[in-house]
Every structure is written in structure tokens, then in C-alpha cells.
Amino acid sequence: MKIHILQTGEVMVSPSLAYNGDNKFNPQAHGLFLKDFDRINLPVLSFLIQTGNKNILVDTGLKKELESENILSLNSQFKAIKAPLTFSSTRFHLPKDSSILSRLEEINISPKDIDYVLLTHLDFENVSGVADFSSETKILVSRDEAKAAIKNPLRYSRSWWTNSNISVFDWNSKEGPFEKSLDLLGDGTIKLIKLYGHSAGMFGIKATSENNKFTLLYSDAGYGELAWKELSPPAITVDKEASMRSLEWVRMESLDKNCAYSLASHENTTLKLLRF
């Protein structure tokens, strides 16, 4: 099994966002109208899982039309996002030739070769790239996350995925900290596992190879290795207790002898290709 790590943008956020979960509204942690020079840069990662004859893309990054040498201007960002809370709390940047289409081209993969696009959660930087795929591409999001997005127009905008062929799925298995999972291919190789963080319907992916080694992609349940080592969830959480439970599970899985790699969606990593 192979997993390509594809950087498909970057976000500039409040330094206090990444750790020390707090489900109460905190302007400092949210980074509302924080000056750019007071922010930190985090990568936005997509992952291409290749198993058997399947190409499975995890998250899409920022959409291609936002490519620019510079961070999006406030005016451009406002027009693109259309969700007040997201617009005011985070700055976005998609450097030239770093959209998901460009990244796939670099590894000789056409969008038509993608069997599934898995949206771990519906944050703008993770999903706006769905606009670059045809309506024939199978795109999946959990029913929990779809419901949460509809209920919160301050954070999410339906315009991010308008005209995309997105289907919701329900959990059909009982793996993970909340006993909610989906065996995507029906052979145990790709399992979507419900997790919490700053999203109510988020999931991680446990990809297992023939030799029983696995890679855990735990989305935004934490912002990197430090999160699960110190059990420090994101500062913005929908349920702090559930977020801690998620991280405890991530730590247990990450320390498992069969765990080859454990990565977050904003992990600072130099790895480009995982083989296990």
C-alpha cells in the first residue's frame, strides 16, 4: 500500500488554536481579526491512498482558482468563503501549482483515476477543491458532518461544494473510540472512523496493508504528534470530552506496534510517500 502526502495549501491561524481544547467561545483562540504577523502557518494536507487498483483521495485542499503568489487579500477571501466566522478567523494561501489538480499531475494521476474522494470534515481548506472535480467523481462525507454544516452557516457555506457529487454515508461498523466506522471497500483495508475535534462529524482513516501494518490519518482530531502525545486537542472543539476521548484513541493506535505512520491534516512533515 502507498500513500502520497500532497500539500494543497496553507492556513495562517492564531498560535493558540492548535492545542489546549476549550469548547467555549474564545476570540483569541479563534483568531478573530488577528493581524497577519501574529499568526502561524500550518500546511493543508491531502492524501492519495493507493491500494489494489483503487485511488482514494482524502480531502481536496483549496480550489485551484485561488492559486496566487500571495496570501489571499481580505476582499478575495471574503468573496470565496462567504462564511463570516471562517473568513474572520483564518487566512488562506494556495501557492502557484499546488492545487490538488497540480499535485495529482505531479504523480501522473488524472482526476478521472480517482475512485473516491473522502472529505474528513467540511472546513473550507479541506473541501473547496471539490470544485475542481467532475460531477462523476464519487465524494463522501459523513451524515453527522453534513447535518452540522447545514446547522452552522456562520462557519460553513454550501457554496463550497455546490454542483459536486457529494453523498452522505452512515456508519456500518463499530471500530474506534465511539464504535462508529465504515469499511469503505468491504475488505478491512480502508476504515473511516468517527472522531471529534472542532467538527461534529469528522472522521479519520485507518489504512491497513496486507502485512497488517497500518497508517492512521486522524484529520483534525489533533494538529500533530504533540497533540496525541500530550493529549492536547484543538483550542476550538465542539465537545471537549469527546475530543479528549478521540485523542486517547489516536495515541493508543499511534503507539501500536503495527502502526507505520500517524499523521494529522495539518502535520508539519517532510514525508512525501508512505510505503507500508
Buried (B, 14 or more C-beta within 10 A) or exposed (E): BBBBBBBBBBBBBBBBBBBBBBBEEBEEBBBBEBEEEEBEEBBBBBBBBBBEEBBBBBBBBBBBEBBBEEBBEEEBBBEBBBBBBBBBBBBBBBBEEBBBBBBBEEEEBEBEEBBBBBBBBBBBBBBBBBBBBEEEBBBBBBEBBBEBBEEBEEBBBEEBBEEBBBEEBEBEBEBBBBEBBBBBBEEEBBBBBBBBBBBBBBBBBBBBBEEEBBBBBBBBBBBBBEBBBEBBBBBBBBBBEBBBBBBEBBBEBBEEEEBBBBBBBBBEBEEEEBEB
